Amino acid sequence: MKTDDLSRKADYIGITGSVLCIIHCLVTPVLLVSSSLLQDSPLRAGYLSLDYVFIGINIIAVYFATRHVVSIPIKRSLWGFLALFSIALVLEHTIPVFAYVAYAASAGLVISHLVNIRQHRLIHAH
């Protein structure tokens, strides 16, 4: 995929990554309690380490979404929510409130990407 294509699709990739992360975070406690599937240590560790995959996806999406962004508030919003999202995911196992912060930051990323898409369409609709 060329970087121009990635720049155009970055917001959609970021939205998808954030929504998948929210689903992953909501389903994980249920699976841990109700399924014997995640009782296997390597499988459990692999499943729980998906948090870092979501951080990576969102870093790439925010980087490419903000490369040519005109609006400074949107750019700051995307990077700010990304930082909050990353910190919250890394620290959620130490302090439980960070799980809720991660949900809020993920929702903030989705909203910021949607605003960026709208802003981009308004600028390029001549």
Backbone as numpy.savetxt, mean C-alpha at the origin, in Angstrom:
# Nx Ny Nz CAx CAy CAz Cx Cy Cz
8.05 -4.06 -18.84 7.20 -2.88 -18.84 8.10 -1.65 -18.84
7.83 -0.76 -19.78 8.61 0.47 -19.87 8.26 1.41 -18.73
9.17 2.32 -18.42 8.93 3.24 -17.30 7.76 4.18 -17.58
7.52 4.55 -18.84 6.36 5.40 -19.15 5.06 4.66 -18.85
5.01 3.37 -19.22 3.83 2.56 -18.91 3.66 2.43 -17.41
4.76 2.22 -16.71 4.71 2.07 -15.26 4.26 3.37 -14.60
4.70 4.50 -15.12 4.28 5.79 -14.57 2.78 6.00 -14.74
2.23 5.59 -15.89 0.79 5.74 -16.13 -0.03 4.80 -15.25
0.50 3.63 -14.97 -0.25 2.62 -14.21 0.10 2.60 -12.73
1.00 3.46 -12.31 1.49 3.43 -10.93 0.37 3.64 -9.91
-0.55 4.54 -10.19 -1.64 4.77 -9.24 -2.52 3.53 -9.11
-2.78 2.87 -10.22 -3.60 1.65 -10.17 -2.87 0.52 -9.44
-1.57 0.44 -9.65 -0.76 -0.56 -8.93 -0.77 -0.26 -7.44
-0.63 1.01 -7.08 -0.65 1.40 -5.68 -2.00 1.13 -5.01
-3.08 1.41 -5.72 -4.41 1.13 -5.18 -4.59 -0.36 -4.98
-4.19 -1.15 -5.96 -4.31 -2.61 -5.86 -3.49 -3.14 -4.71
-2.24 -2.67 -4.59 -1.38 -3.12 -3.49 -1.95 -2.77 -2.12
-2.49 -1.58 -1.99 -3.05 -1.14 -0.71 -4.31 -1.92 -0.35
-5.18 -2.14 -1.33 -6.41 -2.90 -1.08 -6.07 -4.35 -0.73
-5.13 -4.94 -1.47 -4.72 -6.31 -1.15 -4.11 -6.40 0.25
-3.39 -5.38 0.65 -2.81 -5.37 1.99 -3.91 -5.30 3.05
-4.92 -4.47 2.82 -6.04 -4.39 3.76 -6.73 -5.75 3.87
-6.98 -6.39 2.73 -7.61 -7.71 2.75 -6.72 -8.71 3.49
-5.44 -8.69 3.20 -4.48 -9.59 3.86 -4.51 -9.38 5.38
-4.51 -8.13 5.78 -4.49 -7.84 7.22 -5.80 -8.20 7.91
-6.90 -8.12 7.21 -8.18 -8.50 7.79 -8.37 -10.02 7.86
-7.82 -10.73 6.89 -8.00 -12.19 6.82 -7.00 -12.93 7.71
-5.83 -12.36 7.92 -4.77 -13.05 8.68 -5.21 -13.53 10.06
-5.81 -12.69 10.90 -6.21 -13.19 12.22 -7.20 -14.35 12.15
-8.11 -14.28 11.21 -9.09 -15.36 11.05 -8.41 -16.65 10.64
-7.48 -16.56 9.71 -6.75 -17.76 9.27 -5.86 -18.33 10.37
-5.25 -17.46 11.15 -4.38 -17.94 12.22 -5.16 -18.68 13.30
-6.37 -18.24 13.56 -7.18 -18.85 14.60 -7.92 -20.08 14.09
-8.44 -19.99 12.88 -9.36 -21.03 12.42 -8.74 -22.09 11.51
-7.57 -21.89 11.01 -7.01 -22.82 10.03 -5.77 -23.50 10.55
-5.69 -24.77 10.26 -4.47 -25.50 10.60 -3.40 -25.30 9.52
-3.81 -24.67 8.42 -2.89 -24.42 7.32 -1.70 -23.57 7.76
-1.94 -22.55 8.58 -0.86 -21.64 8.97 -0.19 -22.05 10.28
-0.40 -23.26 10.72 0.28 -23.75 11.91 1.71 -24.18 11.58
1.98 -24.45 10.31 3.31 -24.82 9.84 4.18 -23.56 9.87
5.27 -23.59 10.63 6.09 -22.39 10.84 6.61 -21.73 9.57
7.21 -22.47 8.62 7.70 -21.79 7.41 6.58 -21.15 6.59
5.46 -21.83 6.49 4.34 -21.28 5.73 3.78 -20.05 6.43
3.68 -20.11 7.73 3.19 -18.98 8.52 4.12 -17.77 8.38
5.41 -18.01 8.48 6.38 -16.92 8.34 6.32 -16.30 6.95
6.16 -17.13 5.94 6.05 -16.63 4.57 4.80 -15.80 4.37
3.70 -16.27 4.92 2.44 -15.55 4.79 2.50 -14.21 5.52
3.07 -14.21 6.71 3.15 -12.98 7.49 4.16 -12.00 6.90
5.15 -12.50 6.17 6.14 -11.60 5.57 5.62 -10.92 4.31
4.39 -11.23 3.91 3.80 -10.51 2.78 3.70 -9.01 3.05
3.72 -8.63 4.31 3.70 -7.20 4.65 4.83 -6.46 3.93
5.99 -7.07 3.88 7.14 -6.43 3.26 6.98 -6.37 1.73
6.27 -7.32 1.17 5.98 -7.29 -0.27 5.06 -6.10 -0.56
4.05 -5.90 0.30 3.14 -4.77 0.11 3.87 -3.44 0.27
4.79 -3.36 1.19 5.60 -2.14 1.34 6.38 -1.90 0.06
7.01 -2.93 -0.47 7.79 -2.80 -1.71 6.95 -2.37 -2.89
5.77 -2.98 -3.05 4.87 -2.62 -4.14 4.48 -1.15 -4.03
4.15 -0.72 -2.82 3.72 0.67 -2.64 4.86 1.66 -2.81
6.08 1.28 -2.44 7.22 2.17 -2.69 7.39 2.40 -4.19
7.34 1.34 -4.96 7.48 1.45 -6.42 6.33 2.28 -7.00
5.10 1.98 -6.54 3.94 2.70 -7.07 4.01 4.19 -6.75
4.35 4.54 -5.52 4.42 5.96 -5.14 5.56 6.65 -5.88
6.69 5.98 -6.02 7.82 6.58 -6.74 7.42 6.94 -8.17
6.83 5.98 -8.88 6.47 6.24 -10.27 5.26 7.16 -10.39
4.36 7.14 -9.43 3.19 8.03 -9.47 3.58 9.48 -9.22
4.65 9.70 -8.47 5.04 11.07 -8.12 6.18 11.62 -8.98
6.65 10.85 -9.92 7.76 11.34 -10.76 7.39 12.60 -11.53
6.19 12.64 -12.07 5.79 13.78 -12.91 4.54 14.46 -12.38
4.30 14.33 -11.10 3.08 14.91 -10.52 3.23 16.42 -10.43
2.14 17.11 -10.71 2.16 18.57 -10.69 1.83 19.09 -9.28
0.92 18.44 -8.61 0.43 18.91 -7.32 1.36 18.47 -6.17
1.95 19.43 -5.52 2.84 19.16 -4.38 2.07 18.53 -3.22
0.84 18.98 -2.91 0.10 18.31 -1.82 -0.16 16.83 -2.08
-0.45 16.47 -3.32 -0.66 15.05 -3.64 0.65 14.29 -3.46
1.73 14.86 -3.91 3.04 14.22 -3.77 3.38 14.01 -2.30
3.19 15.03 -1.49 3.47 14.92 -0.05 2.53 13.92 0.62
1.29 13.93 0.19 0.32 13.00 0.75 0.70 11.55 0.46
1.07 11.26 -0.78 1.47 9.90 -1.14 2.70 9.44 -0.35
3.72 10.29 -0.30 4.94 9.91 0.42 4.70 9.84 1.93
3.88 10.74 2.45 3.58 10.72 3.88 2.81 9.48 4.29
1.77 9.13 3.53 1.02 7.92 3.85 1.87 6.67 3.65
2.76 6.70 2.66 3.66 5.57 2.46 4.58 5.38 3.66
5.14 6.48 4.15 6.03 6.40 5.32 5.28 5.88 6.53
4.09 6.42 6.77 3.26 5.98 7.89 2.88 4.51 7.75
2.49 4.11 6.55 2.13 2.73 6.24 3.30 1.78 6.52
4.47 2.14 6.04 5.66 1.29 6.22 6.04 1.16 7.69
6.08 2.27 8.39 6.43 2.25 9.81 5.42 1.45 10.60
4.13 1.65 10.31 3.09 0.93 11.04 3.15 -0.57 10.79
3.41 -0.98 9.54 3.51 -2.42 9.27 4.70 -3.06 9.96
5.81 -2.35 10.00 7.01 -2.89 10.65 6.80 -2.99 12.16
6.09 -2.02 12.74 5.94 -1.98 14.20 4.65 -2.61 14.73
3.79 -3.10 13.85 2.50 -3.61 14.31 2.62 -4.83 15.22
3.72 -5.55 15.13 3.90 -6.74 15.97 4.40 -6.37 17.37
4.89 -5.14 17.53 5.37 -4.72 18.85 4.30 -3.96 19.64
3.56 -3.11 18.95 2.48 -2.34 19.58 1.23 -2.51 18.74
0.20 -3.17 19.28 -1.00 -3.50 18.49 -1.71 -2.32 17.83
-1.62 -1.13 18.39 -2.32 0.02 17.79 -1.79 0.33 16.39
-0.57 -0.06 16.10 0.01 0.20 14.78 -0.72 -0.56 13.68
-1.41 -1.63 14.02 -2.22 -2.33 13.01 -3.32 -1.41 12.49
-3.95 -0.65 13.38 -4.99 0.29 12.97 -4.40 1.47 12.21
-3.22 1.88 12.61 -2.53 2.96 11.89 -2.22 2.50 10.47
-1.83 1.24 10.31 -1.55 0.69 8.98 -2.80 0.69 8.11
-3.96 0.32 8.70 -5.22 0.36 7.95 -5.51 1.78 7.48
-5.38 2.74 8.38 -5.66 4.14 8.05 -4.69 4.66 6.97
-3.42 4.32 7.11 -2.43 4.77 6.13 -2.68 4.12 4.77
-3.07 2.85 4.77 -3.39 2.17 3.52 -4.59 2.82 2.85
-5.60 3.15 3.63 -6.77 3.86 3.09 -6.35 5.24 2.56
-5.45 5.91 3.27 -4.93 7.19 2.81 -4.18 7.08 1.50
-3.43 6.00 1.33 -2.75 5.76 0.06 -3.75 5.57 -1.07
-4.79 4.79 -0.83 -5.81 4.56 -1.85 -6.45 5.88 -2.25
-6.85 6.67 -1.27 -7.50 7.95 -1.55 -6.55 8.90 -2.29
-5.30 8.94 -1.86 -4.32 9.82 -2.52 -4.08 9.40 -3.96
-4.00 8.09 -4.20 -3.84 7.62 -5.59 -5.06 7.98 -6.42
-6.27 7.85 -5.86 -7.48 8.22 -6.59 -7.50 9.71 -6.91
-7.09 10.54 -5.96 -7.02 11.98 -6.21 -5.97 12.28 -7.28
-4.86 11.57 -7.26 -3.82 11.76 -8.28 -4.34 11.37 -9.66
-5.11 10.29 -9.75 -5.68 9.89 -11.04 -6.63 10.98 -11.53
-7.49 11.47 -10.64 -8.44 12.51 -11.01 -7.72 13.78 -11.45
-6.71 14.18 -10.69 -5.93 15.37 -11.02 -5.26 15.21 -12.39
-4.71 14.04 -12.64 -4.04 13.78 -13.91 -5.03 13.87 -15.07
-6.23 13.34 -14.87 -7.25 13.41 -15.93 -7.70 14.83 -16.17
-7.84 15.62 -15.12 -8.26 17.02 -15.30 -7.22 17.83 -16.05
-5.95 17.58 -15.77 -4.88 18.32 -16.43 -4.77 17.95 -17.89
-4.93 16.65 -18.20 -4.72 16.18 -19.57 -6.00 16.10 -20.38
-7.11 16.58 -19.86 -8.36 16.60 -20.62 -8.52 17.95 -21.30
-7.98 18.05 -22.48 -8.06 19.32 -23.23 -9.04 19.20 -24.34
